[in-house]
Amino acid sequence: MEELWPPPSPEVADAIRSLCQRQLTETDTLVDAFAGPALVAQNDPALLADASLAEEDRELNRSDLVQWLTANVQHPGRRVEPYVGPRTTAYINDLVSRGIAPDFADAWRVALGIGWRRWLEECVAHCADQPGLLVGVLDVSAKSLAQYALDSVAALREAGLAAAMGNAGAEAIALIQLIADGAPMAEDLAEGRLRYRLARWHVGLVLWVDDPAQADALDRAVPAVRATAAGRSALVARASATSRWIWLSGPGSPDLVHVEKVLATADEVRAAVGRPGHGLEGFRSSHQDALAAQALVTRLGSDRRFTAYADVELIDALTKDRAAARRFVINTLGPLAEADVALRRALLTYVQCGFNTTRAAAGLYAHRNTVERRVSRANELSAVKVEDNPAHVAAALLVLDIAPDIVTTGPN
């Protein structure tokens, strides 16, 4: 690439190299600081709603950061060429195929503002007693970072244009994205273009893997899920490199017991399921439920493999703010929040069974007396007693059931 400014002095180059080496050991912390705000700045609801795409966007941020830091260890203060690797290319292809057009320039503006503040703090700490060196480091690194942002946005736009020219199968997924986003759509038109009947009951599923290297497992799971829909229709869309959208439809509300059993054998694959819905609106709402369930599991760092939104809708509402959810759990459960899991499970089952110890014992496959002791002990430990506010106690226990480490790890 053409160099646009003179190389730094040896002293400045050494300081930049040292600072970048230190920053490379803290990349996760740095990415945590700017990935979320940069994602919001892209101003695309479809991107924000899809946890798999959001994770790919975070990985893109990490890749950009590591590229700049590594290049400045090797050639301090010089112009850095953006790296558009296979994972980035696949991500851009997925965005284009779904008609998603994020504002990468605004994302870079936000990320650069946050990143520059962190870099400035490090530079001042490193060169506090050498004002001349500090000025030299800031002057050169500012040029390098600003040019890297401009070059990166241009590279992403070029990748987007290449994807648009080479994506022959984009029409169907783009139409699905429009329906999912709530765009007005004639049901018969959508049926004809998707070759999928909409005037029926639907349930939406999102299947995903955490690592793109596990995509083969995802592609093996999709046919297995489709095979459970005997006598029903299935629509499958490639939502991203790490996720697939599936709709199962029929004359009645689909039974997902067989689907859950099939997915239990696919170790790497995770699933989120929406509530059944009818017609075009049901197609849309069930899918949005599934996306919300996936986002909940991802947001809370849960290791759940199969999540039905109907089971976690309350928890979704409670945990939009992780710090507030943590406070709610601690204030409600007190010492019980960190007590034996068996105690919490017994108390939650007891409440869910309408305070019926016999039914709770059957659900827990435990002796009635054992359940009574555990419920009594759990209620002793709980800050809020179950008889005083069973709804709050049950909600706090459900949050812990989804995210067992929310108390011990603290807020993000």
C-alpha positions as CSV (number, residue, x, y, z in Angstrom):
1,M,0.0,0.0,0.0
2,E,1.1,3.6,-0.7
3,E,2.7,5.2,2.4
4,L,1.1,8.6,3.1
5,W,3.4,9.9,5.9
6,P,7.0,9.6,6.9
7,P,8.2,6.7,9.0
8,P,8.5,7.3,12.8
9,S,11.8,7.7,14.5
10,P,13.4,4.6,16.1
11,E,12.3,5.8,19.6
12,V,8.7,6.4,18.5
13,A,8.7,3.1,16.7
14,D,9.9,1.2,19.7
15,A,7.3,2.8,21.9
16,I,4.4,2.0,19.5
17,R,5.7,-1.6,19.3
18,S,5.8,-2.0,23.0
19,L,2.3,-0.5,23.5
20,C,0.8,-2.7,20.8
21,Q,2.4,-5.8,22.3
22,R,0.7,-4.9,25.6
23,Q,-2.6,-4.3,24.0
24,L,-2.5,-7.7,22.2
25,T,-2.8,-9.3,25.7
26,E,-6.0,-7.4,26.4
27,T,-7.9,-7.7,23.1
28,D,-11.0,-9.3,24.7
29,T,-11.3,-6.4,27.1
30,L,-10.9,-3.9,24.3
31,V,-13.4,-5.6,22.0
32,D,-15.9,-5.7,24.9
33,A,-15.5,-1.9,25.2
34,F,-16.4,-1.0,21.6
35,A,-18.2,-3.9,19.9
36,G,-21.6,-3.3,21.5
37,P,-21.7,0.5,20.8
38,A,-20.4,-0.1,17.3
39,L,-23.1,-2.7,16.6
40,V,-25.8,-0.2,17.7
41,A,-24.3,2.5,15.6
42,Q,-24.8,0.4,12.4
43,N,-28.5,1.2,12.8
44,D,-30.0,-2.0,11.4
45,P,-32.7,-3.7,13.5
46,A,-32.3,-7.0,11.7
47,L,-28.6,-7.1,12.7
48,L,-29.4,-6.2,16.3
49,A,-32.1,-8.9,16.5
50,D,-29.9,-11.8,15.2
51,A,-27.5,-13.1,17.9
52,S,-25.5,-15.1,15.3
53,L,-24.9,-12.1,13.1
54,A,-24.1,-10.0,16.2
55,E,-21.4,-12.5,17.2
56,E,-20.0,-12.5,13.7
57,D,-19.9,-8.7,13.9
58,R,-18.0,-8.9,17.2
59,E,-15.5,-11.3,15.6
60,L,-15.1,-8.8,12.7
61,N,-14.2,-6.1,15.4
62,R,-11.8,-8.4,17.0
63,S,-10.1,-9.2,13.7
64,D,-9.8,-5.6,12.8
65,L,-8.2,-4.8,16.2
66,V,-5.7,-7.7,16.0
67,Q,-4.8,-6.8,12.5
68,W,-3.9,-3.2,13.4
69,L,-2.0,-4.1,16.6
70,T,-0.1,-7.0,14.9
71,A,0.9,-4.8,11.9
72,N,2.2,-2.1,14.3
73,V,4.3,-4.6,16.2
74,Q,5.9,-5.6,12.8
75,H,6.0,-2.1,11.2
76,P,5.2,0.5,13.9
77,G,3.3,3.6,12.8
78,R,2.9,2.6,9.1
79,R,-0.2,2.3,7.0
80,V,-2.1,-1.0,7.8
81,E,-3.8,-3.0,5.1
82,P,-7.3,-4.3,6.1
83,Y,-7.6,-8.0,6.4
84,V,-10.8,-9.4,4.8
85,G,-10.5,-13.1,5.5
86,P,-12.8,-16.0,4.7
87,R,-14.9,-15.5,7.8
88,T,-15.4,-11.8,7.0
89,T,-16.3,-12.6,3.4
90,A,-18.9,-15.2,4.6
91,Y,-20.4,-12.6,7.0
92,I,-20.7,-10.0,4.3
93,N,-22.3,-12.5,2.0
94,D,-24.8,-13.3,4.6
95,L,-25.7,-9.7,5.1
96,V,-26.1,-9.1,1.4
97,S,-28.2,-12.1,0.9
98,R,-30.6,-10.9,3.6
99,G,-30.7,-7.3,2.4
100,I,-29.0,-6.0,5.5
101,A,-26.9,-2.9,4.9
102,P,-25.2,-1.9,8.1
103,D,-23.6,1.6,8.4
104,F,-20.0,0.4,8.6
105,A,-18.7,4.0,8.6
106,D,-20.7,5.0,11.6
107,A,-19.6,1.8,13.4
108,W,-16.0,2.6,12.7
109,R,-16.6,6.2,13.9
110,V,-17.9,4.9,17.3
111,A,-15.3,2.2,17.7
112,L,-12.5,4.6,16.8
113,G,-13.7,7.1,19.4
114,I,-13.7,4.5,22.2
115,G,-10.5,2.8,21.0
116,W,-8.6,6.1,20.7
117,R,-9.5,7.0,24.3
118,R,-8.1,3.7,25.5
119,W,-5.0,4.1,23.3
120,L,-4.5,7.7,24.5
121,E,-4.6,6.5,28.2
122,E,-1.9,3.9,27.4
123,C,0.3,6.3,25.6
124,V,0.2,8.9,28.4
125,A,1.0,6.2,31.0
126,H,3.9,4.9,28.9
127,C,5.4,8.2,28.0
128,A,4.4,10.5,30.9
129,D,7.9,11.6,31.6
130,Q,8.9,12.1,27.9
131,P,6.5,14.7,26.3
132,G,8.4,14.8,23.0
133,L,8.1,11.0,22.7
134,L,4.4,11.2,23.6
135,V,3.7,13.8,20.9
136,G,5.6,11.6,18.3
137,V,3.7,8.4,19.3
138,L,0.3,10.2,19.2
139,D,1.0,11.9,15.9
140,V,2.0,8.8,14.0
141,S,-0.5,6.4,15.6
142,A,-3.4,8.9,14.9
143,K,-2.5,8.9,11.2
144,S,-2.3,5.1,11.1
145,L,-5.6,4.5,12.9
146,A,-7.5,7.1,10.9
147,Q,-6.3,5.7,7.6
148,Y,-6.9,2.2,8.8
149,A,-10.5,3.1,9.5
150,L,-10.9,4.7,6.0
151,D,-9.3,1.7,4.3
152,S,-11.3,-0.8,6.2
153,V,-14.7,0.8,5.4
154,A,-13.7,0.9,1.7
155,A,-12.7,-2.8,1.9
156,L,-16.0,-3.8,3.4
157,R,-17.9,-1.9,0.8
158,E,-16.0,-3.6,-2.0
159,A,-16.7,-7.0,-0.3
160,G,-20.4,-6.1,-0.2
161,L,-20.4,-5.2,-3.9
162,A,-18.7,-8.5,-4.8
163,A,-21.2,-10.4,-2.7
164,A,-24.1,-8.7,-4.4
165,M,-22.8,-9.5,-7.8
166,G,-22.1,-13.2,-7.0
167,N,-25.1,-14.1,-4.8
168,A,-27.7,-15.8,-7.1
169,G,-29.7,-17.2,-4.2
170,A,-30.3,-14.0,-2.4
171,E,-33.9,-13.4,-3.4
172,A,-35.6,-15.9,-1.1
173,I,-33.7,-15.1,2.1
174,A,-34.1,-11.4,1.4
175,L,-37.9,-11.9,1.1
176,I,-37.8,-13.9,4.4
177,Q,-35.9,-11.0,6.0
178,L,-38.5,-8.5,4.8
179,I,-41.3,-10.7,6.2
180,A,-39.5,-11.1,9.5
181,D,-38.9,-7.4,9.7
182,G,-42.7,-6.7,9.4
183,A,-42.8,-5.3,5.9
184,P,-46.3,-5.3,4.4
185,M,-46.6,-8.4,2.2
186,A,-49.5,-10.2,0.4
187,E,-49.7,-13.7,1.7
188,D,-50.3,-15.3,-1.7
189,L,-47.3,-13.4,-3.2
190,A,-45.0,-14.6,-0.4
191,E,-46.3,-18.2,-0.8
192,G,-45.6,-18.2,-4.5
193,R,-42.1,-16.9,-4.2
194,L,-41.1,-19.0,-1.2
195,R,-43.0,-22.1,-2.4
196,Y,-44.2,-22.6,1.2
197,R,-47.8,-22.5,2.4
198,L,-48.5,-19.6,4.8
199,A,-52.2,-20.1,5.6
200,R,-51.3,-22.7,8.3
201,W,-49.9,-23.0,11.8
202,H,-46.1,-22.3,12.0
203,V,-43.4,-22.7,14.5
204,G,-40.1,-21.0,13.9
205,L,-36.7,-22.4,15.0
206,V,-33.2,-20.9,15.0
207,L,-30.4,-23.5,14.9
208,W,-26.9,-22.3,15.5
209,V,-23.4,-23.2,16.5
210,D,-20.9,-21.1,18.4
211,D,-18.0,-21.8,16.2
212,P,-18.0,-21.6,12.3
213,A,-15.8,-24.7,12.3
214,Q,-18.8,-26.6,13.6
215,A,-21.0,-25.7,10.6
216,D,-20.9,-29.2,9.3
217,A,-22.8,-30.3,12.4
218,L,-25.4,-27.6,11.7
219,D,-25.9,-28.9,8.2
220,R,-26.3,-32.4,9.4
221,A,-28.9,-31.3,12.0
222,V,-31.2,-29.5,9.5
223,P,-32.2,-32.6,7.5
224,A,-32.8,-34.5,10.8
225,V,-35.1,-31.7,12.0
226,R,-37.0,-31.7,8.6
227,A,-37.4,-35.4,8.9
228,T,-39.4,-35.0,12.1
229,A,-42.0,-32.9,10.2
230,A,-43.8,-35.9,8.7
231,G,-47.0,-34.7,7.0
232,R,-45.9,-31.1,7.5
233,S,-44.0,-28.6,5.4
234,A,-40.6,-27.2,6.3
235,L,-38.8,-24.1,5.1
236,V,-35.1,-23.7,5.7
237,A,-33.0,-20.6,5.2
238,R,-29.3,-20.0,5.6
239,A,-29.3,-17.0,8.0
240,S,-25.5,-16.8,8.5
241,A,-22.4,-19.0,8.5
242,T,-23.3,-20.2,12.0
243,S,-27.1,-20.2,11.9
244,R,-30.1,-21.6,10.1
245,W,-33.7,-20.5,10.2
246,I,-36.4,-23.2,10.0
247,W,-40.2,-23.1,9.9
248,L,-42.3,-26.2,10.4
249,S,-46.0,-25.8,9.4
250,G,-49.2,-27.9,9.3
251,P,-52.9,-27.7,9.9
252,G,-52.4,-27.8,13.6
253,S,-49.8,-26.5,16.1
254,P,-46.6,-28.6,15.6
255,D,-45.4,-30.9,18.4
256,L,-41.7,-30.2,19.1
257,V,-40.9,-33.3,21.3
258,H,-39.4,-35.2,18.4
259,V,-37.4,-32.1,17.3
260,E,-35.9,-31.7,20.8
261,K,-35.0,-35.4,20.8
262,V,-33.2,-35.2,17.5
263,L,-31.3,-32.1,18.5
264,A,-30.2,-33.7,21.8
265,T,-28.0,-36.0,19.7
266,A,-26.3,-33.1,17.9
267,D,-23.7,-32.1,20.4
268,E,-22.5,-28.8,18.9
269,V,-25.9,-27.5,17.7
270,R,-28.2,-25.3,19.8
271,A,-31.8,-24.4,19.1
272,A,-34.3,-21.7,20.0
273,V,-38.0,-22.1,19.3
274,G,-40.8,-19.6,19.0
275,R,-44.4,-19.9,20.0
276,P,-46.7,-21.4,17.3
277,G,-48.6,-18.8,15.2
278,H,-51.0,-18.9,12.3
279,G,-50.7,-17.4,8.9
280,L,-48.2,-14.7,7.7
281,E,-48.3,-13.0,11.1
282,G,-47.7,-16.3,12.9
283,F,-44.8,-17.1,10.6
284,R,-43.3,-13.7,11.5
285,S,-44.1,-13.7,15.3
286,S,-42.8,-17.3,15.9
287,H,-39.6,-16.4,14.1
288,Q,-39.2,-13.3,16.2
289,D,-39.8,-15.3,19.4
290,A,-37.0,-17.8,18.3
291,L,-34.6,-14.9,17.7
292,A,-35.4,-13.4,21.1
293,A,-34.8,-16.8,22.8
294,Q,-31.4,-17.1,21.0
295,A,-30.5,-13.6,22.0
296,L,-31.4,-14.3,25.6
297,V,-29.3,-17.4,25.7
298,T,-26.3,-15.6,24.1
299,R,-26.7,-12.5,26.2
300,L,-26.6,-14.5,29.5
301,G,-23.8,-16.8,28.4
302,S,-26.1,-19.8,29.0
303,D,-25.1,-23.3,27.9
304,R,-28.7,-24.3,27.2
305,R,-29.0,-26.5,24.1
306,F,-32.8,-26.2,23.5
307,T,-34.8,-23.1,24.5
308,A,-38.4,-22.5,23.9
309,Y,-39.3,-18.8,24.1
310,A,-42.6,-19.6,25.9
311,D,-40.6,-20.9,28.8
312,V,-38.3,-17.9,29.1
313,E,-40.4,-14.9,28.0
314,L,-40.5,-13.5,31.5
315,I,-36.7,-14.0,31.9
316,D,-36.1,-12.2,28.6
317,A,-38.0,-9.2,30.0
318,L,-36.1,-9.3,33.3
319,T,-32.6,-9.6,31.8
320,K,-32.5,-7.0,29.1
321,D,-30.1,-5.3,31.5
322,R,-27.8,-7.9,33.0
323,A,-26.7,-5.7,35.9
324,A,-30.3,-5.1,36.9
325,A,-31.1,-8.8,36.6
326,R,-28.2,-9.6,38.9
327,R,-29.4,-7.1,41.5
328,F,-32.9,-8.6,41.3
329,V,-31.7,-12.1,41.8
330,I,-29.4,-11.1,44.8
331,N,-32.1,-8.9,46.4
332,T,-34.7,-11.6,46.0
333,L,-32.8,-14.8,46.9
334,G,-30.0,-13.6,49.1
335,P,-27.8,-16.5,50.2
336,L,-30.0,-18.9,48.3
337,A,-28.6,-17.5,45.0
338,E,-25.2,-19.2,45.8
339,A,-26.6,-22.3,47.6
340,D,-26.8,-25.9,46.5
341,V,-28.5,-26.1,43.1
342,A,-30.7,-29.0,44.4
343,L,-32.2,-26.5,46.9
344,R,-33.1,-24.0,44.3
345,R,-34.5,-26.6,41.9
346,A,-36.7,-28.0,44.7
347,L,-38.1,-24.6,45.6
348,L,-38.7,-23.6,41.9
349,T,-40.4,-27.0,41.1
350,Y,-42.5,-26.6,44.3
351,V,-43.8,-23.2,43.2
352,Q,-44.3,-24.3,39.6
353,C,-46.4,-27.3,40.9
354,G,-48.8,-25.0,42.7
355,F,-47.1,-25.5,46.1
356,N,-48.0,-29.2,45.9
357,T,-45.2,-31.3,47.4
358,T,-46.4,-34.6,46.0
359,R,-46.4,-33.3,42.5
360,A,-43.0,-31.6,43.0
361,A,-41.5,-34.8,44.3
362,A,-42.8,-36.7,41.2
363,G,-41.3,-34.0,38.9
364,L,-37.9,-34.2,40.7
365,Y,-37.9,-38.0,41.0
366,A,-37.3,-37.6,44.7
367,H,-39.0,-38.7,47.9
368,R,-41.6,-36.4,49.3
369,N,-39.8,-35.9,52.6
370,T,-36.6,-35.0,50.7
371,V,-38.4,-32.4,48.7
372,E,-40.0,-31.0,51.9
373,R,-36.6,-30.6,53.6
374,R,-35.1,-28.9,50.6
375,V,-38.0,-26.5,50.1
376,S,-37.9,-25.6,53.8
377,R,-34.1,-25.0,53.8
378,A,-34.3,-23.0,50.5
379,N,-37.0,-20.8,51.9
380,E,-34.9,-20.2,55.0
381,L,-32.0,-19.0,52.9
382,S,-34.1,-16.9,50.5
383,A,-34.2,-13.1,51.3
384,V,-37.8,-13.0,50.1
385,K,-39.9,-15.8,51.4
386,V,-41.9,-17.8,48.9
387,E,-45.1,-17.3,50.9
388,D,-44.6,-13.5,50.8
389,N,-43.9,-13.1,47.0
390,P,-43.9,-16.4,45.1
391,A,-43.8,-14.6,41.7
392,H,-40.6,-12.8,42.5
393,V,-38.9,-15.9,44.0
394,A,-39.9,-18.0,41.0
395,A,-38.7,-15.4,38.5
396,A,-35.3,-15.0,40.3
397,L,-34.9,-18.8,40.4
398,L,-35.7,-19.0,36.7
399,V,-33.0,-16.4,35.9
400,L,-30.5,-18.5,37.8
401,D,-31.7,-21.6,36.0
402,I,-30.9,-20.0,32.6
403,A,-27.7,-18.2,33.7
404,P,-26.3,-20.0,36.8
405,D,-23.2,-17.8,36.9
406,I,-25.0,-14.4,36.8
407,V,-24.3,-13.8,40.5
408,T,-20.8,-15.1,40.7
409,T,-19.4,-13.5,37.6
410,G,-21.1,-10.1,38.2
411,P,-22.4,-7.7,35.6
412,N,-20.7,-7.2,32.3
